[in-house]
Amino acid sequence: MAVGAIIGAAIGILMLIIVAYLVVGNTLSTADLVVKDQKEITILHGVRQGTEIQMMMNPPTYPAYVPYQILFVINNSGNYAISDFTHMDLFTTNTTLTGFQRYTYSASSNPVQDQWTIVQFDRDYVHPKILDPGEAMWICATVSSNTKPDTILVSTSNAVVSSTTIP
């Protein structure tokens, strides 16, 4: 009978060691994951703080040769390059309509309705086709035929925003 108690105690101790190992291991891996995520958030916050854009052409123009397009210039006046144009959005408002009209990025030189594209980069010396600090890019947005926007708002992929009104 004494052997059964010793075996039972040994199995109990072994189970306690396994549970303690699992709990400590999971706690350490969770703590490691939290530290990595906090570091990543801090880096992203720093990039966002250093990103700044300005709409330079005030007011934006409607070219005479294309009746439903808006041309304007965005200048990178921050400290970080902007390259993620796919996740960069353009919004317009109109006094007769409620809410915003969203335009998505198109790599095509002729965007269709509700899309925008990059016409050209100015002073693009360092990294071609990337909006580095101090560089500017011309944007062309194709609006719907029955609306003329009053306000243009541009948002970068890290939520830095610039806007201007159209007279």
Protein Blocks (a to p, Z undefined) as FASTA:
>chain_A
ZZmmmmmmmmmmmmmmmmmmmmmmmmmmmmmmmmmmmmmmmmmmmmmmmgccddfbdcdd
ddfklmkbccdddddfbfbdcfblmlpccddddfkbgcjddddddfbfbdcehiacdfbd
chilklghiacehiacdddddddfkbccfbdcdddfkopacddddZZ
